[in-house]
Amino acid sequence: MDKIKERFTILGQKIEAAESRAETAEGENKKLNQTLLERDQEVASLQHKLSLAESELEKSEEQVKSLKSASEEGESHRTTGENLARKVQLLEEELDKAEKDLKETTEKLRQVDVKAEHFERQVQRAEQERDEWERKHGEAVEKYQQSKRELDEVVAQMESL
């Protein structure tokens, strides 16, 4: 009888531990999902900035072309063309930096996805483990009740003697 109670106590502790691990894993999964959402928003923002920079680069390149043709008309036009060329170079540098940042963010996002999948698998395993412990607990309760019925029958038979 004491062994059965001890087993129930151990099973209860194991169930609590499994539930605790499952809750921890779910918390970590929520954090990772939030991080993933933030990274997605950051990627969208960088893509928007990149498209704006590309658009501005195209506009600037068109201006440079028109100013180069006007530079043949005079020295004043040449100075303006050089200023716009510097601006284009700065925009190209900004574009290069934005593309580099986008690549880094994409890589970080991929790593977060991998971690999220890993933690989701861990959560799934913990839930399966918890379900197995619950099933075993149910079987143990059934066995306990069966043993108790048998013991009660033996006690009743002994008392009738």
DSSP file (Angstrom, degrees, kcal/mol; ACC not computed):
  #  RESIDUE AA STRUCTURE BP1 BP2  ACC     N-H-->O    O-->H-N    N-H-->O    O-->H-N    TCO  KAPPA ALPHA  PHI   PSI    X-CA   Y-CA   Z-CA
    1    1 A M     >        0   0    0      0, 0.0     4,-2.3     0, 0.0     5,-0.2   0.000 360.0 360.0 360.0 -43.1    0.0    0.0    0.0
    2    2 A D  H  >  +     0   0    0      1,-0.2     4,-2.7     2,-0.2     5,-0.2   0.875 360.0  54.4 -65.8 -34.9    2.8    2.3    0.9
    3    3 A K  H  > S+     0   0    0      2,-0.2     4,-2.6     1,-0.2    -1,-0.2   0.899 107.7  49.6 -65.2 -38.8    4.6    1.5   -2.4
    4    4 A I  H  > S+     0   0    0      2,-0.2     4,-2.8     1,-0.2    -2,-0.2   0.933 112.2  47.3 -65.7 -44.9    1.5    2.4   -4.3
    5    5 A K  H  X S+     0   0    0     -4,-2.3     4,-2.5     1,-0.2    -2,-0.2   0.907 112.4  50.6 -61.7 -39.8    1.2    5.7   -2.5
    6    6 A E  H  X S+     0   0    0     -4,-2.7     4,-2.6     2,-0.2    -2,-0.2   0.901 110.1  49.7 -64.7 -39.6    4.9    6.3   -3.1
    7    7 A R  H  X S+     0   0    0     -4,-2.6     4,-3.3     2,-0.2     5,-0.2   0.927 110.3  50.1 -64.6 -43.1    4.4    5.5   -6.8
    8    8 A F  H  X S+     0   0    0     -4,-2.8     4,-2.8     1,-0.2    -2,-0.2   0.911 111.0  49.7 -60.8 -40.7    1.5    7.9   -7.0
    9    9 A T  H  X S+     0   0    0     -4,-2.5     4,-2.3     2,-0.2    -1,-0.2   0.927 113.1  46.0 -63.1 -44.4    3.6   10.6   -5.3
   10   10 A I  H  X S+     0   0    0     -4,-2.6     4,-2.7     2,-0.2    -2,-0.2   0.928 113.3  49.4 -64.7 -44.6    6.4   10.0   -7.7
   11   11 A L  H  X S+     0   0    0     -4,-3.3     4,-2.6     1,-0.2    -2,-0.2   0.914 110.6  50.8 -61.4 -41.9    4.1   10.0  -10.7
   12   12 A G  H  X S+     0   0    0     -4,-2.8     4,-2.5    -5,-0.2    -1,-0.2   0.912 111.0  48.3 -60.9 -42.9    2.5   13.2   -9.5
   13   13 A Q  H  X S+     0   0    0     -4,-2.3     4,-2.5     2,-0.2    -2,-0.2   0.907 111.8  49.5 -64.7 -41.0    5.9   14.8   -9.2
   14   14 A K  H  X S+     0   0    0     -4,-2.7     4,-2.6     2,-0.2    -2,-0.2   0.900 110.6  50.2 -66.1 -38.8    6.9   13.7  -12.6
   15   15 A I  H  X S+     0   0    0     -4,-2.6     4,-2.8     2,-0.2     5,-0.2   0.935 111.0  48.8 -63.5 -45.3    3.7   15.0  -14.1
   16   16 A E  H  X S+     0   0    0     -4,-2.5     4,-2.4     1,-0.2    -2,-0.2   0.904 111.9  49.4 -61.0 -40.5    4.2   18.4  -12.4
   17   17 A A  H  X S+     0   0    0     -4,-2.5     4,-2.5     2,-0.2    -1,-0.2   0.917 111.6  48.5 -64.7 -42.3    7.8   18.5  -13.7
   18   18 A A  H  X S+     0   0    0     -4,-2.6     4,-2.5     2,-0.2    -2,-0.2   0.910 112.1  49.0 -65.0 -41.5    6.6   17.6  -17.2
   19   19 A E  H  X S+     0   0    0     -4,-2.8     4,-2.7     2,-0.2    -1,-0.2   0.902 110.6  51.2 -64.4 -39.6    4.0   20.3  -17.1
   20   20 A S  H  X S+     0   0    0     -4,-2.4     4,-2.5    -5,-0.2    -2,-0.2   0.922 110.9  47.7 -62.7 -43.9    6.5   22.8  -15.8
   21   21 A R  H  X S+     0   0    0     -4,-2.5     4,-2.7     1,-0.2    -2,-0.2   0.906 111.7  51.0 -63.2 -40.0    8.9   22.0  -18.7
   22   22 A A  H  X S+     0   0    0     -4,-2.5     4,-2.5     2,-0.2    -2,-0.2   0.920 110.7  48.1 -64.0 -42.8    6.0   22.3  -21.1
   23   23 A E  H  X S+     0   0    0     -4,-2.7     4,-2.4     2,-0.2    -2,-0.2   0.912 112.2  49.7 -64.2 -41.1    5.0   25.7  -19.8
   24   24 A T  H  X S+     0   0    0     -4,-2.5     4,-2.5     2,-0.2    -2,-0.2   0.932 111.7  48.2 -61.7 -45.1    8.7   26.8  -19.9
   25   25 A A  H  X S+     0   0    0     -4,-2.7     4,-2.5     1,-0.2    -2,-0.2   0.892 110.7  51.1 -64.2 -38.9    8.9   25.6  -23.5
   26   26 A E  H  X S+     0   0    0     -4,-2.5     4,-2.4     2,-0.2    -1,-0.2   0.905 109.7  50.6 -65.3 -39.6    5.7   27.4  -24.4
   27   27 A G  H  X S+     0   0    0     -4,-2.4     4,-2.3     2,-0.2    -2,-0.2   0.926 111.9  46.8 -61.5 -44.8    7.0   30.6  -22.9
   28   28 A E  H  X S+     0   0    0     -4,-2.5     4,-2.6     1,-0.2    -2,-0.2   0.891 110.7  53.1 -64.4 -38.3   10.2   30.3  -24.9
   29   29 A N  H  X S+     0   0    0     -4,-2.5     4,-2.5     2,-0.2    -2,-0.2   0.909 108.5  49.8 -63.5 -41.1    8.2   29.6  -28.0
   30   30 A K  H  X S+     0   0    0     -4,-2.4     4,-2.4     2,-0.2    -2,-0.2   0.919 110.8  49.9 -63.3 -42.5    6.1   32.7  -27.5
   31   31 A K  H  X S+     0   0    0     -4,-2.3     4,-2.6     1,-0.2    -2,-0.2   0.928 112.1  47.6 -60.8 -44.5    9.2   34.8  -27.0
   32   32 A L  H  X S+     0   0    0     -4,-2.6     4,-2.7     1,-0.2    -1,-0.2   0.883 110.4  51.6 -66.0 -38.0   10.7   33.4  -30.2
   33   33 A N  H  X S+     0   0    0     -4,-2.5     4,-2.4     2,-0.2    -1,-0.2   0.903 110.4  49.1 -64.5 -39.1    7.5   34.0  -32.1
   34   34 A Q  H  X S+     0   0    0     -4,-2.4     4,-2.5     2,-0.2    -2,-0.2   0.920 112.0  48.5 -64.5 -42.8    7.5   37.6  -30.9
   35   35 A T  H  X S+     0   0    0     -4,-2.6     4,-2.6     2,-0.2    -2,-0.2   0.911 110.7  51.6 -61.9 -41.8   11.2   38.0  -31.9
   36   36 A L  H  X S+     0   0    0     -4,-2.7     4,-2.6     2,-0.2    -2,-0.2   0.912 109.4  49.6 -61.1 -43.4   10.3   36.4  -35.3
   37   37 A L  H  X S+     0   0    0     -4,-2.4     4,-2.3     2,-0.2    -2,-0.2   0.912 111.1  49.4 -62.3 -42.5    7.4   39.0  -35.7
   38   38 A E  H  X S+     0   0    0     -4,-2.5     4,-2.4     1,-0.2    -2,-0.2   0.902 111.4  49.3 -63.5 -40.2    9.8   41.8  -34.9
   39   39 A R  H  X S+     0   0    0     -4,-2.6     4,-2.7     2,-0.2    -2,-0.2   0.896 109.4  52.1 -66.6 -39.0   12.3   40.5  -37.4
   40   40 A D  H  X S+     0   0    0     -4,-2.6     4,-2.6     2,-0.2    -2,-0.2   0.921 111.3  47.0 -61.7 -42.7    9.6   40.2  -40.0
   41   41 A Q  H  X S+     0   0    0     -4,-2.3     4,-2.5     2,-0.2    -2,-0.2   0.888 111.8  50.7 -65.8 -38.3    8.7   43.8  -39.4
   42   42 A E  H  X S+     0   0    0     -4,-2.4     4,-2.5     2,-0.2    -2,-0.2   0.903 110.6  49.0 -65.8 -40.8   12.3   44.9  -39.5
   43   43 A V  H  X S+     0   0    0     -4,-2.7     4,-2.7     2,-0.2    -2,-0.2   0.926 111.3  49.5 -63.7 -44.7   12.8   43.1  -42.8
   44   44 A A  H  X S+     0   0    0     -4,-2.6     4,-2.4     1,-0.2    -2,-0.2   0.915 111.8  49.2 -60.9 -42.4    9.6   44.7  -44.2
   45   45 A S  H  X S+     0   0    0     -4,-2.5     4,-2.6     1,-0.2    -2,-0.2   0.922 112.3  47.2 -62.2 -44.6   10.9   48.1  -43.1
   46   46 A L  H  X S+     0   0    0     -4,-2.5     4,-2.6     2,-0.2    -2,-0.2   0.877 111.0  51.7 -66.2 -37.1   14.3   47.6  -44.6
   47   47 A Q  H  X S+     0   0    0     -4,-2.7     4,-2.6     2,-0.2    -1,-0.2   0.903 110.4  49.1 -65.4 -39.7   12.7   46.4  -47.9
   48   48 A H  H  X S+     0   0    0     -4,-2.4     4,-2.4     2,-0.2    -2,-0.2   0.940 112.4  47.4 -64.0 -45.8   10.6   49.5  -47.9
   49   49 A K  H  X S+     0   0    0     -4,-2.6     4,-2.7     1,-0.2    -2,-0.2   0.895 111.5  52.2 -60.7 -39.5   13.7   51.7  -47.3
   50   50 A L  H  X S+     0   0    0     -4,-2.6     4,-2.8     2,-0.2    -1,-0.2   0.916 109.2  48.3 -63.8 -43.9   15.5   49.8  -50.0
   51   51 A S  H  X S+     0   0    0     -4,-2.6     4,-2.5     2,-0.2    -1,-0.2   0.896 112.6  49.1 -65.7 -37.6   12.8   50.3  -52.5
   52   52 A L  H  X S+     0   0    0     -4,-2.4     4,-2.8     2,-0.2    -2,-0.2   0.914 112.1  48.6 -65.1 -41.1   12.7   54.0  -51.7
   53   53 A A  H  X S+     0   0    0     -4,-2.7     4,-2.5     2,-0.2    -2,-0.2   0.900 111.9  48.9 -66.0 -39.7   16.5   54.2  -52.0
   54   54 A E  H  X S+     0   0    0     -4,-2.8     4,-2.7     2,-0.2    -2,-0.2   0.914 112.1  49.0 -64.4 -42.1   16.4   52.4  -55.3
   55   55 A S  H  X S+     0   0    0     -4,-2.5     4,-2.3     1,-0.2    -2,-0.2   0.934 113.6  45.6 -62.2 -45.3   13.6   54.8  -56.5
   56   56 A E  H  X S+     0   0    0     -4,-2.8     4,-2.7     1,-0.2    -2,-0.2   0.868 111.1  54.2 -66.4 -35.0   15.6   57.8  -55.4
   57   57 A L  H  X S+     0   0    0     -4,-2.5     4,-2.9     2,-0.2    -2,-0.2   0.925 108.2  49.0 -63.6 -44.7   18.8   56.3  -57.0
   58   58 A E  H  X S+     0   0    0     -4,-2.7     4,-2.2     2,-0.2    -2,-0.2   0.918 112.4  48.3 -61.3 -42.6   17.0   55.9  -60.3
   59   59 A K  H  X S+     0   0    0     -4,-2.3     4,-2.2     1,-0.2    -2,-0.2   0.925 113.1  47.9 -62.0 -43.5   15.7   59.5  -60.1
   60   60 A S  H  X S+     0   0    0     -4,-2.7     4,-2.6     1,-0.2    -2,-0.2   0.900 109.6  52.3 -65.8 -39.9   19.2   60.7  -59.2
   61   61 A E  H  X S+     0   0    0     -4,-2.9     4,-2.2     1,-0.2    -1,-0.2   0.894 109.2  50.2 -63.7 -38.6   20.8   58.7  -62.1
   62   62 A E  H  X S+     0   0    0     -4,-2.2     4,-2.3     2,-0.2    -1,-0.2   0.903 110.5  49.8 -64.5 -40.2   18.3   60.3  -64.5
   63   63 A Q  H  X S+     0   0    0     -4,-2.2     4,-2.5     1,-0.2    -2,-0.2   0.900 108.3  53.3 -64.2 -39.6   19.2   63.7  -63.2
   64   64 A V  H  X S+     0   0    0     -4,-2.6     4,-2.3     1,-0.2    -2,-0.2   0.924 108.6  50.3 -62.0 -42.9   22.9   63.0  -63.6
   65   65 A K  H  X S+     0   0    0     -4,-2.2     4,-1.8     1,-0.2    -2,-0.2   0.933 112.4  45.6 -60.5 -46.8   22.3   62.0  -67.2
   66   66 A S  H  X S+     0   0    0     -4,-2.3     4,-1.6     1,-0.2    -1,-0.2   0.877 113.8  49.6 -66.8 -34.8   20.4   65.2  -68.0
   67   67 A L  H  X S+     0   0    0     -4,-2.5     4,-1.6     2,-0.2    14,-0.2   0.832 105.8  56.7 -73.7 -30.6   23.0   67.3  -66.2
   68   68 A K  H  X S+     0   0    0     -4,-2.3     4,-0.7     2,-0.2    -1,-0.2   0.913 108.2  47.0 -65.8 -40.1   25.9   65.6  -68.0
   69   69 A S  H >< S+     0   0    0     -4,-1.8     3,-0.6     1,-0.2     4,-0.3   0.871 113.2  49.3 -67.6 -34.0   24.3   66.6  -71.3
   70   70 A A  H >X S+     0   0    0     -4,-1.6     3,-1.6     1,-0.2     4,-0.6   0.749  96.1  72.1 -74.6 -22.4   23.8   70.1  -70.0
   71   71 A S  H >< S+     0   0    0     -4,-1.6     3,-0.7     1,-0.3     7,-0.3   0.793  87.1  64.4 -64.2 -26.1   27.4   70.3  -68.8
   72   72 A E  T << S+     0   0    0     -4,-0.7    -1,-0.3    -3,-0.6    -2,-0.2   0.755  97.6  57.7 -65.1 -22.9   28.5   70.6  -72.4
   73   73 A E  T <4 S-     0   0    0     -3,-1.6     2,-0.3    -4,-0.3    -1,-0.2   0.698 121.2 -23.9 -82.3 -20.4   26.7   73.9  -72.5
   74   74 A G    <X  -     0   0    0     -3,-0.7     4,-1.1    -4,-0.6    -1,-0.2  -0.968  54.6-100.4 177.5 165.7   28.7   75.4  -69.7
   75   75 A E  H  > S+     0   0    0     -2,-0.3     4,-1.7     1,-0.2    -1,-0.1   0.831 113.1  60.1 -67.0 -36.0   30.9   75.3  -66.6
   76   76 A S  H  > S+     0   0    0      1,-0.2     4,-1.5     2,-0.2    -1,-0.2   0.863 103.6  51.6 -63.8 -35.5   28.0   76.0  -64.2
   77   77 A H  H  > S+     0   0    0     -7,-0.2     4,-2.1    -3,-0.2    -6,-0.3   0.850 104.5  57.5 -69.7 -32.6   26.2   72.9  -65.3
   78   78 A R  H  X S+     0   0    0     -4,-1.1     4,-2.3    -7,-0.3    -2,-0.2   0.915 103.9  51.9 -63.4 -43.7   29.3   70.8  -64.7
   79   79 A T  H  X S+     0   0    0     -4,-1.7     4,-2.1     1,-0.2    -1,-0.2   0.916 109.6  49.4 -60.0 -43.6   29.4   71.8  -61.1
   80   80 A T  H  X S+     0   0    0     -4,-1.5     4,-2.3     1,-0.2    -1,-0.2   0.901 109.4  52.7 -63.0 -40.4   25.8   70.8  -60.6
   81   81 A G  H  X S+     0   0    0     -4,-2.1     4,-2.4   -14,-0.2    -1,-0.2   0.889 107.5  51.2 -62.3 -39.8   26.5   67.5  -62.2
   82   82 A E  H  X S+     0   0    0     -4,-2.3     4,-2.2     2,-0.2    -1,-0.2   0.900 109.2  50.8 -65.0 -39.9   29.4   66.8  -59.9
   83   83 A N  H  X S+     0   0    0     -4,-2.1     4,-2.0     1,-0.2    -2,-0.2   0.921 112.1  46.4 -63.1 -42.7   27.2   67.5  -56.9
   84   84 A L  H  X S+     0   0    0     -4,-2.3     4,-2.7     1,-0.2    -2,-0.2   0.876 109.2  55.2 -68.2 -35.2   24.5   65.2  -58.1
   85   85 A A  H  X S+     0   0    0     -4,-2.4     4,-2.4     2,-0.2    -1,-0.2   0.907 108.3  49.0 -62.8 -40.5   27.2   62.5  -58.9
   86   86 A R  H  X S+     0   0    0     -4,-2.2     4,-2.6     2,-0.2    -1,-0.2   0.905 110.5  50.9 -63.4 -40.3   28.4   62.8  -55.3
   87   87 A K  H  X S+     0   0    0     -4,-2.0     4,-2.6     2,-0.2    -2,-0.2   0.913 109.7  50.1 -63.5 -41.9   24.8   62.5  -54.1
   88   88 A V  H  X S+     0   0    0     -4,-2.7     4,-2.8     2,-0.2    -2,-0.2   0.910 109.9  51.0 -61.5 -42.5   24.3   59.4  -56.3
   89   89 A Q  H  X S+     0   0    0     -4,-2.4     4,-2.5     2,-0.2    -2,-0.2   0.924 110.4  48.7 -62.6 -43.4   27.5   57.8  -54.8
   90   90 A L  H  X S+     0   0    0     -4,-2.6     4,-2.5     1,-0.2    -1,-0.2   0.914 112.4  48.9 -61.5 -41.9   26.2   58.5  -51.3
   91   91 A L  H  X S+     0   0    0     -4,-2.6     4,-2.7     2,-0.2    -2,-0.2   0.891 110.1  51.2 -65.5 -38.4   22.9   56.9  -52.2
   92   92 A E  H  X S+     0   0    0     -4,-2.8     4,-2.8     2,-0.2    -2,-0.2   0.898 110.3  49.3 -64.6 -39.3   24.6   53.9  -53.7
   93   93 A E  H  X S+     0   0    0     -4,-2.5     4,-2.5     2,-0.2    -2,-0.2   0.911 111.9  48.5 -64.7 -41.3   26.7   53.6  -50.5
   94   94 A E  H  X S+     0   0    0     -4,-2.5     4,-2.8     2,-0.2    -2,-0.2   0.903 111.5  50.5 -64.1 -39.9   23.5   53.8  -48.5
   95   95 A L  H  X S+     0   0    0     -4,-2.7     4,-2.7     2,-0.2    -2,-0.2   0.926 109.8  49.7 -63.0 -45.0   21.9   51.2  -50.8
   96   96 A D  H  X S+     0   0    0     -4,-2.8     4,-2.4     1,-0.2    -2,-0.2   0.921 112.9  47.4 -58.9 -43.9   24.9   48.9  -50.4
   97   97 A K  H  X S+     0   0    0     -4,-2.5     4,-2.9     2,-0.2    -2,-0.2   0.917 111.6  50.2 -64.2 -42.9   24.6   49.3  -46.6
   98   98 A A  H  X S+     0   0    0     -4,-2.8     4,-2.4     1,-0.2    -2,-0.2   0.900 111.1  49.0 -63.5 -40.0   20.9   48.7  -46.7
   99   99 A E  H  X S+     0   0    0     -4,-2.7     4,-2.3     2,-0.2    -1,-0.2   0.899 111.7  49.2 -65.2 -39.9   21.4   45.5  -48.8
  100  100 A K  H  X S+     0   0    0     -4,-2.4     4,-2.5     2,-0.2    -2,-0.2   0.933 112.0  48.3 -63.4 -45.5   24.0   44.3  -46.3
  101  101 A D  H  X S+     0   0    0     -4,-2.9     4,-2.8     1,-0.2    -2,-0.2   0.894 110.4  52.4 -61.2 -40.0   21.7   45.0  -43.4
  102  102 A L  H  X S+     0   0    0     -4,-2.4     4,-2.7     2,-0.2    -1,-0.2   0.914 109.3  48.8 -63.3 -42.9   18.9   43.2  -45.2
  103  103 A K  H  X S+     0   0    0     -4,-2.3     4,-2.3     2,-0.2    -2,-0.2   0.924 113.0  47.6 -62.1 -44.3   21.1   40.1  -45.7
  104  104 A E  H  X S+     0   0    0     -4,-2.5     4,-2.6     2,-0.2    -2,-0.2   0.920 113.5  47.5 -63.3 -43.1   22.2   40.1  -42.1
  105  105 A T  H  X S+     0   0    0     -4,-2.8     4,-2.7     1,-0.2    -1,-0.2   0.896 110.6  51.8 -65.8 -39.6   18.6   40.5  -40.9
  106  106 A T  H  X S+     0   0    0     -4,-2.7     4,-2.3     2,-0.2    -1,-0.2   0.910 110.8  48.5 -62.6 -41.2   17.5   37.7  -43.2
  107  107 A E  H  X S+     0   0    0     -4,-2.3     4,-2.4     2,-0.2    -2,-0.2   0.917 112.1  48.5 -65.0 -43.1   20.2   35.4  -41.8
  108  108 A K  H  X S+     0   0    0     -4,-2.6     4,-2.5     1,-0.2    -2,-0.2   0.910 110.9  51.4 -62.4 -40.5   19.2   36.3  -38.3
  109  109 A L  H  X S+     0   0    0     -4,-2.7     4,-2.5     2,-0.2    -2,-0.2   0.900 108.7  50.9 -63.2 -40.6   15.5   35.6  -39.2
  110  110 A R  H  X S+     0   0    0     -4,-2.3     4,-2.4     2,-0.2    -1,-0.2   0.916 110.7  49.2 -61.8 -42.9   16.5   32.2  -40.6
  111  111 A Q  H  X S+     0   0    0     -4,-2.4     4,-2.5     1,-0.2    -2,-0.2   0.900 110.6  50.0 -63.8 -39.9   18.4   31.4  -37.4
  112  112 A V  H  X S+     0   0    0     -4,-2.5     4,-3.0     2,-0.2    -2,-0.2   0.901 109.5  52.2 -64.4 -40.0   15.3   32.5  -35.4
  113  113 A D  H  X S+     0   0    0     -4,-2.5     4,-2.6     2,-0.2    -2,-0.2   0.921 109.7  48.9 -60.3 -44.0   13.1   30.2  -37.6
  114  114 A V  H  X S+     0   0    0     -4,-2.4     4,-2.2     2,-0.2    -2,-0.2   0.928 113.5  46.3 -62.2 -44.8   15.5   27.3  -37.0
  115  115 A K  H  X S+     0   0    0     -4,-2.5     4,-2.8     2,-0.2     5,-0.2   0.914 111.1  52.4 -64.1 -41.7   15.4   27.9  -33.2
  116  116 A A  H  X S+     0   0    0     -4,-3.0     4,-2.4     1,-0.2    -2,-0.2   0.917 110.0  48.2 -61.3 -43.0   11.6   28.3  -33.2
  117  117 A E  H  X S+     0   0    0     -4,-2.6     4,-2.2     2,-0.2    -1,-0.2   0.904 111.0  51.7 -62.7 -40.7   11.2   25.0  -35.0
  118  118 A H  H  X S+     0   0    0     -4,-2.2     4,-2.2     1,-0.2    -2,-0.2   0.940 112.2  45.0 -60.7 -47.5   13.6   23.4  -32.5
  119  119 A F  H  X S+     0   0    0     -4,-2.8     4,-2.6     1,-0.2    -1,-0.2   0.848 110.0  55.1 -68.9 -32.7   11.6   24.7  -29.6
  120  120 A E  H  X S+     0   0    0     -4,-2.4     4,-2.4    -5,-0.2    -1,-0.2   0.902 108.4  49.0 -64.7 -39.5    8.3   23.7  -31.2
  121  121 A R  H  X S+     0   0    0     -4,-2.2     4,-2.7     2,-0.2    -2,-0.2   0.906 111.0  50.4 -64.4 -40.4    9.7   20.1  -31.5
  122  122 A Q  H  X S+     0   0    0     -4,-2.2     4,-2.6     2,-0.2    -2,-0.2   0.918 110.6  49.0 -63.3 -42.1   10.7   20.3  -27.9
  123  123 A V  H  X S+     0   0    0     -4,-2.6     4,-2.6     2,-0.2    -2,-0.2   0.921 111.2  50.3 -62.4 -43.3    7.3   21.5  -26.8
  124  124 A Q  H  X S+     0   0    0     -4,-2.4     4,-2.4     2,-0.2    -2,-0.2   0.917 111.2  47.9 -62.0 -44.2    5.7   18.7  -28.9
  125  125 A R  H  X S+     0   0    0     -4,-2.7     4,-2.7     1,-0.2    -1,-0.2   0.914 111.7  50.4 -62.7 -41.7    7.9   16.1  -27.3
  126  126 A A  H  X S+     0   0    0     -4,-2.6     4,-2.7     1,-0.2    -2,-0.2   0.897 110.6  49.3 -64.4 -39.2    7.1   17.5  -23.8
  127  127 A E  H  X S+     0   0    0     -4,-2.6     4,-2.7     2,-0.2    -1,-0.2   0.904 111.5  48.8 -66.6 -39.8    3.4   17.3  -24.6
  128  128 A Q  H  X S+     0   0    0     -4,-2.4     4,-2.3     2,-0.2    -2,-0.2   0.914 112.2  49.1 -63.6 -41.7    3.7   13.7  -25.8
  129  129 A E  H  X S+     0   0    0     -4,-2.7     4,-2.4     2,-0.2    -2,-0.2   0.919 111.1  49.8 -63.1 -43.6    5.6   12.9  -22.7
  130  130 A R  H  X S+     0   0    0     -4,-2.7     4,-2.5     1,-0.2    -2,-0.2   0.926 110.2  50.6 -61.2 -44.7    3.0   14.5  -20.5
  131  131 A D  H  X S+     0   0    0     -4,-2.7     4,-2.3     1,-0.2    -1,-0.2   0.892 110.1  50.5 -60.7 -39.9    0.2   12.6  -22.4
  132  132 A E  H  X S+     0   0    0     -4,-2.3     4,-2.7     2,-0.2    -1,-0.2   0.914 110.7  48.5 -64.4 -42.8    2.1    9.4  -21.8
  133  133 A W  H  X S+     0   0    0     -4,-2.4     4,-2.6     2,-0.2    -2,-0.2   0.890 110.7  51.2 -65.7 -38.1    2.4   10.2  -18.1
  134  134 A E  H  X S+     0   0    0     -4,-2.5     4,-2.4     2,-0.2    -1,-0.2   0.912 110.6  48.9 -64.6 -40.8   -1.3   11.0  -17.8
  135  135 A R  H  X S+     0   0    0     -4,-2.3     4,-2.3     2,-0.2    -2,-0.2   0.938 112.7  47.3 -62.7 -46.8   -2.1    7.7  -19.5
  136  136 A K  H  X S+     0   0    0     -4,-2.7     4,-2.7     1,-0.2    -2,-0.2   0.884 110.3  53.3 -61.8 -38.7    0.2    5.8  -17.1
  137  137 A H  H  X S+     0   0    0     -4,-2.6     4,-2.5     2,-0.2    -1,-0.2   0.924 108.3  49.9 -62.7 -43.6   -1.3    7.7  -14.2
  138  138 A G  H  X S+     0   0    0     -4,-2.4     4,-2.3     1,-0.2    -2,-0.2   0.906 111.6  48.3 -60.7 -42.6   -4.8    6.6  -15.3
  139  139 A E  H  X S+     0   0    0     -4,-2.3     4,-2.7     2,-0.2    -1,-0.2   0.910 111.2  50.4 -64.2 -41.7   -3.7    3.0  -15.6
  140  140 A A  H  X S+     0   0    0     -4,-2.7     4,-2.7     2,-0.2    -2,-0.2   0.899 110.0  50.0 -64.5 -39.8   -2.1    3.2  -12.1
  141  141 A V  H  X S+     0   0    0     -4,-2.5     4,-2.7     2,-0.2    -1,-0.2   0.920 111.2  49.4 -63.2 -43.2   -5.3    4.6  -10.7
  142  142 A E  H  X S+     0   0    0     -4,-2.3     4,-2.4     2,-0.2    -2,-0.2   0.923 112.2  47.4 -61.9 -44.6   -7.3    1.9  -12.3
  143  143 A K  H  X S+     0   0    0     -4,-2.7     4,-2.9     2,-0.2    -1,-0.2   0.900 111.5  51.6 -62.6 -40.6   -4.9   -0.8  -10.9
  144  144 A Y  H  X S+     0   0    0     -4,-2.7     4,-2.5     2,-0.2    -2,-0.2   0.927 110.9  47.2 -62.0 -45.0   -5.1    0.9   -7.5
  145  145 A Q  H  X S+     0   0    0     -4,-2.7     4,-2.4     2,-0.2    -2,-0.2   0.901 112.7  49.4 -65.0 -40.0   -8.9    0.8   -7.5
  146  146 A Q  H  X S+     0   0    0     -4,-2.4     4,-2.4     2,-0.2    -2,-0.2   0.927 112.5  47.9 -62.5 -45.8   -8.9   -2.8   -8.7
  147  147 A S  H  X S+     0   0    0     -4,-2.9     4,-2.6     1,-0.2    -2,-0.2   0.886 111.1  51.2 -63.3 -38.3   -6.5   -3.7   -5.9
  148  148 A K  H  X S+     0   0    0     -4,-2.5     4,-2.8     2,-0.2    -1,-0.2   0.905 109.4  49.9 -66.4 -41.6   -8.5   -1.9   -3.3
  149  149 A R  H  X S+     0   0    0     -4,-2.4     4,-2.3     2,-0.2    -2,-0.2   0.929 112.4  47.5 -61.9 -44.1  -11.7   -3.7   -4.4
  150  150 A E  H  X S+     0   0    0     -4,-2.4     4,-2.4     2,-0.2    -2,-0.2   0.910 112.6  49.1 -64.0 -41.5   -9.9   -7.0   -4.1
  151  151 A L  H  X S+     0   0    0     -4,-2.6     4,-2.8     1,-0.2    -2,-0.2   0.907 110.1  51.0 -63.6 -42.0   -8.5   -6.1   -0.7
  152  152 A D  H  X S+     0   0    0     -4,-2.8     4,-2.6     1,-0.2    -1,-0.2   0.894 110.1  50.3 -63.0 -38.9  -12.0   -5.0    0.4
  153  153 A E  H  X S+     0   0    0     -4,-2.3     4,-2.4     2,-0.2    -2,-0.2   0.920 111.7  47.4 -64.2 -43.4  -13.4   -8.4   -0.7
  154  154 A V  H  X S+     0   0    0     -4,-2.4     4,-2.6     2,-0.2    -2,-0.2   0.915 113.0  48.8 -64.0 -42.8  -10.6  -10.3    1.2
  155  155 A V  H  X S+     0   0    0     -4,-2.8     4,-2.4     1,-0.2    -2,-0.2   0.923 111.8  49.6 -62.4 -43.6  -11.2   -8.2    4.3
  156  156 A A  H  X S+     0   0    0     -4,-2.6     4,-1.6     1,-0.2    -2,-0.2   0.892 111.9  48.0 -63.1 -39.8  -15.0   -8.8    4.0
  157  157 A Q  H  X S+     0   0    0     -4,-2.4     4,-0.7     2,-0.2    -1,-0.2   0.895 112.1  49.7 -66.6 -39.9  -14.4  -12.6    3.6
  158  158 A M  H >< S+     0   0    0     -4,-2.6     3,-0.6     1,-0.2    -2,-0.2   0.880 110.0  50.4 -67.9 -36.3  -12.1  -12.6    6.6
  159  159 A E  H 3< S+     0   0    0     -4,-2.4    -1,-0.2     1,-0.2    -2,-0.2   0.833 105.9  55.9 -70.7 -31.1  -14.6  -10.7    8.7
  160  160 A S  H 3<        0   0    0     -4,-1.6    -1,-0.2     1,-0.3    -2,-0.2   0.679 360.0 360.0 -74.7 -15.2  -17.3  -13.2    7.8
  161  161 A L    <<        0   0    0     -4,-0.7    -1,-0.3    -3,-0.6    -2,-0.2   0.476 360.0 360.0 -79.8 360.0  -15.1  -16.0    9.1
